């Protein structure tokens, strides 16, 4: 079968399936490397993303004209750090969906610099190898923002949180629960707003100590891959009638809507 015919069939497969059929014979292997196949799988603004990846790699190869689209796809599947390593993006290997993670270090946290309230924990359970740990506070407010040319599509935004201090002992995972308090008295409120005049608010009680949980803040849509989308997000628990503590704040995660999540998700109650 001619490679052009094989390529027409491969357009209907996802990237992982394309790599699998490339092992069948020479015709499939050649067609599976064709630029026309991988251009269709790449985000519409892959040149912009590749330029950021090249800057992070400090070699310029990712945006070189000599680099085939399959290699660009493979590079974008690896995390690309930016903004001093406090943020990173990547695309899904199986579907090419765009993902982003924003470290707690890139967020504004009330009382962060006062060691009576907050500290930073080193942990391999975070992409950024460090999380913000709340010991105790009356007024909790964590906020952040990002201006970025997201590929067109629909996205969901989450806070990644953990009740208790995570630790490992003799290779087994555990958590310190003695300082967890105040999260069952009043719900925590989450907010998301965009430059497209979207504003959503939701709330829920934080629970399930000892596990990383993705708390769904809201969804947003991007219509143009060439325009900068401005996002602002926050979480707060500002009822000063009680203290709260024992919370790890890792990051904000942005995934394509409908993404298959590897961790437990909580979809908060939207406030109308």
C-alpha positions as CSV (number, residue, x, y, z in Angstrom):
1,X,0.0,0.0,0.0
2,X,1.4,3.4,-1.0
3,X,2.6,5.7,1.9
4,X,0.1,8.4,0.9
5,X,-2.8,5.9,1.4
6,X,-1.4,4.8,4.7
7,X,-1.1,8.4,5.8
8,X,-4.7,9.0,5.0
9,X,-5.7,6.2,7.3
10,X,-3.3,7.3,10.1
11,X,-5.0,10.7,10.3
12,X,-7.9,9.0,12.0
13,X,-5.7,7.4,14.7
14,X,-4.5,9.0,18.0
15,X,-0.7,9.5,18.5
16,X,-0.1,6.4,20.5
17,X,-1.9,4.2,17.9
18,X,0.2,5.8,15.2
19,X,3.4,4.9,17.0
20,X,2.1,1.3,17.4
21,X,1.2,0.8,13.7
22,X,4.6,2.3,12.7
23,X,6.1,-1.1,13.8
24,X,4.2,-3.1,11.2
25,X,6.4,-2.5,8.1
26,X,8.4,0.1,6.2
27,X,5.4,1.8,4.5
28,X,3.7,2.3,7.8
29,X,6.9,3.5,9.5
30,X,7.5,6.1,6.7
31,X,3.9,7.3,6.8
32,X,3.9,7.5,10.6
33,X,6.7,10.1,10.4
34,X,5.0,12.4,7.8
35,X,4.6,16.0,8.8
36,X,1.0,16.0,7.5
37,X,0.1,13.4,10.2
38,X,1.7,15.2,13.1
39,X,0.6,18.7,12.1
40,X,-3.0,17.6,12.6
41,X,-2.1,16.3,16.1
42,X,-0.2,19.3,17.2
43,X,-1.9,22.3,18.9
44,X,-2.8,25.1,16.4
45,X,-0.2,27.4,18.0
46,X,2.5,24.8,18.2
47,X,5.1,27.3,16.8
48,X,4.5,29.6,19.8
49,X,4.8,26.6,22.3
50,X,7.9,25.3,20.5
51,X,9.6,28.7,20.8
52,X,9.0,28.6,24.6
53,X,10.3,25.1,24.7
54,X,13.4,26.1,22.8
55,X,14.0,29.0,25.2
56,X,13.7,26.6,28.1
57,X,16.1,24.1,26.5
58,X,18.4,27.0,25.5
59,X,19.4,25.4,22.2
60,X,16.8,26.7,19.7
61,X,16.4,23.2,18.1
62,X,12.7,22.8,18.9
63,X,11.8,25.8,16.7
64,X,14.3,24.9,13.9
65,X,12.8,24.4,10.4
66,X,14.8,21.2,10.1
67,X,12.9,19.6,13.0
68,X,10.1,17.3,11.8
69,X,6.6,17.7,13.3
70,X,6.8,14.3,15.0
71,X,9.9,15.5,16.9
72,X,8.2,18.7,17.9
73,X,5.2,16.7,19.2
74,X,7.6,14.5,21.3
75,X,9.3,17.5,22.7
76,X,6.0,19.3,23.7
77,X,5.0,16.1,25.5
78,X,7.8,16.8,28.0
79,X,7.2,19.6,30.6
80,X,8.5,23.0,29.6
81,X,9.2,25.3,32.6
82,X,8.8,29.0,32.3
83,X,8.6,32.1,34.5
84,X,11.6,31.1,36.5
85,X,10.5,27.5,36.8
86,X,7.3,28.4,38.7
87,X,5.1,27.3,35.8
88,X,5.2,24.6,33.2
89,X,3.2,23.3,30.3
90,X,3.0,20.1,28.3
91,X,0.7,18.3,25.9
92,X,-0.9,14.9,26.5
93,X,0.9,12.0,24.8
94,X,-2.3,10.3,23.8
95,X,-4.4,13.2,22.5
96,X,-2.2,16.3,22.3
97,X,-4.4,18.2,24.7
98,X,-2.7,21.2,26.3
99,X,-2.0,21.1,30.1
100,X,-0.4,23.6,32.5
101,X,0.7,23.6,36.1
102,X,1.3,26.8,38.2
103,X,3.3,26.4,41.4
104,X,2.2,27.9,44.8
105,X,5.5,29.9,44.5
106,X,3.9,31.8,41.7
107,X,0.8,32.7,43.8
108,X,0.1,35.5,46.3
109,X,-0.5,33.9,49.7
110,X,-1.6,36.0,52.7
111,X,1.0,35.7,55.5
112,X,3.4,33.6,53.4
113,X,6.5,35.3,54.8
114,X,5.5,34.8,58.4
115,X,6.8,31.5,59.6
116,X,4.2,31.4,62.3
117,X,1.7,30.7,59.6
118,X,3.4,29.2,56.5
119,X,6.4,27.1,55.7
120,X,7.7,25.4,52.5
121,X,8.0,21.6,52.5
122,X,10.3,19.8,50.1
123,X,8.5,16.8,48.6
124,X,8.8,14.5,45.6
125,X,4.9,14.5,45.5
126,X,5.0,17.9,43.7
127,X,6.1,18.6,40.1
128,X,7.9,21.6,41.6
129,X,9.4,19.5,44.5
130,X,8.1,22.0,47.0
131,X,4.7,22.9,48.5
132,X,3.4,25.7,50.7
133,X,2.3,24.3,54.1
134,X,-0.2,26.2,56.3
135,X,0.4,25.6,60.0
136,X,-2.4,27.9,61.3
137,X,-4.1,31.1,60.3
138,X,-7.3,33.1,60.7
139,X,-7.5,34.5,57.2
140,X,-6.7,32.2,54.3
141,X,-6.4,33.7,50.8
142,X,-4.4,32.3,47.9
143,X,-4.6,33.9,44.5
144,X,-2.8,33.9,41.2
145,X,-3.0,34.9,37.5
146,X,-1.6,33.8,34.2
147,X,-1.5,35.5,30.7
148,X,-0.9,32.9,28.0
149,X,-1.8,32.0,24.4
150,X,-3.7,28.8,25.2
151,X,-4.6,26.6,22.2
152,X,-8.3,27.0,21.3
153,X,-10.5,24.6,23.2
154,X,-12.3,24.0,26.5
155,X,-10.4,23.7,29.8
156,X,-10.9,23.0,33.5
157,X,-8.9,24.6,36.3
158,X,-8.2,22.9,39.7
159,X,-6.4,23.6,42.9
160,X,-4.2,20.6,44.1
161,X,-4.5,20.4,47.9
162,X,-3.6,18.0,50.6
163,X,-4.8,18.0,54.2
164,X,-1.9,17.0,56.6
165,X,1.8,17.1,56.2
166,X,2.9,14.4,53.7
167,X,5.9,12.2,54.6
168,X,7.5,8.9,53.9
169,X,8.8,6.4,56.5
170,X,10.6,3.2,55.5
171,X,9.3,3.7,51.9
172,X,5.7,4.0,53.0
173,X,3.6,7.1,52.5
174,X,2.0,8.8,55.5
175,X,0.7,12.1,56.7
176,X,0.7,14.1,59.9
177,X,-2.9,14.8,61.0
178,X,-2.4,16.5,64.3
179,X,-2.5,20.0,62.9
180,X,-5.5,19.6,60.6
181,X,-8.4,21.8,61.9
182,X,-11.0,24.3,60.9
183,X,-11.9,23.0,57.4
184,X,-15.2,21.4,58.5
185,X,-16.7,24.5,60.1
186,X,-17.1,26.7,57.0
187,X,-16.6,25.9,53.3
188,X,-13.6,27.1,51.3
189,X,-14.6,29.4,48.4
190,X,-13.0,29.2,44.9
191,X,-13.1,31.8,42.1
192,X,-12.1,31.9,38.5
193,X,-12.3,34.9,36.0
194,X,-11.1,35.3,32.5
195,X,-10.5,38.2,30.0
196,X,-13.5,36.9,28.1
197,X,-15.7,38.2,31.0
198,X,-16.3,34.8,32.6
199,X,-16.6,34.7,36.3
200,X,-17.4,31.6,38.4
201,X,-17.5,31.0,42.1
202,X,-17.9,27.7,43.9
203,X,-17.4,26.4,47.4
204,X,-16.9,23.1,49.3
205,X,-15.6,21.7,52.5
206,X,-12.0,20.4,52.4
207,X,-11.8,16.8,53.6
208,X,-10.1,13.4,52.9
209,X,-6.8,14.0,54.8
210,X,-3.7,12.2,53.6
211,X,-4.6,12.3,49.9
212,X,-3.9,14.8,47.1
213,X,-7.2,16.1,45.9
214,X,-8.0,18.2,42.7
215,X,-10.6,20.8,43.7
216,X,-12.5,21.9,40.6
217,X,-12.6,25.7,40.4
218,X,-14.3,26.2,37.0
219,X,-14.2,25.7,33.3
220,X,-13.3,28.2,30.6
221,X,-13.1,28.2,26.8
222,X,-10.5,29.7,24.4
223,X,-11.8,30.6,20.9
224,X,-8.5,31.8,19.4
225,X,-5.0,30.2,19.7
226,X,-3.4,33.5,18.7
227,X,-4.8,35.8,21.4
228,X,-3.6,36.0,25.0
229,X,-6.1,34.7,27.5
230,X,-5.9,36.3,31.0
231,X,-6.9,34.1,33.9
232,X,-7.3,35.0,37.6
233,X,-8.0,32.4,40.2
234,X,-8.2,32.2,44.0
235,X,-9.2,30.2,47.0
236,X,-10.2,31.7,50.4
237,X,-11.6,30.9,53.8
238,X,-11.9,34.3,55.5
239,X,-14.3,33.5,58.4
240,X,-12.2,34.9,61.3
241,X,-14.3,33.2,64.0
242,X,-11.9,30.2,63.9
243,X,-8.4,29.2,62.8
244,X,-7.6,26.6,60.2
245,X,-4.4,24.7,59.5
246,X,-2.7,21.6,58.3
247,X,-3.1,22.3,54.6
248,X,-0.6,21.8,51.8
249,X,-1.1,24.0,48.7
250,X,0.9,22.5,45.7
251,X,-0.3,24.1,42.5
252,X,-3.1,25.1,40.2
253,X,-3.6,22.7,37.3
254,X,-5.2,23.4,33.9
255,X,-6.4,20.4,31.9
256,X,-8.5,19.9,28.7
257,X,-12.1,19.5,29.7
258,X,-12.8,15.8,30.0
259,X,-9.2,14.9,30.8
260,X,-8.7,11.5,32.5
261,X,-7.5,12.5,35.9
262,X,-4.9,10.4,37.8
263,X,-6.0,11.8,41.2
264,X,-9.3,12.2,43.0
265,X,-11.3,15.2,42.0
266,X,-13.9,17.1,43.9
267,X,-16.4,19.2,41.9
268,X,-17.4,22.1,44.2
269,X,-20.9,23.5,44.5
270,X,-21.3,26.5,42.1
271,X,-22.5,29.7,43.7
272,X,-25.1,31.4,41.5
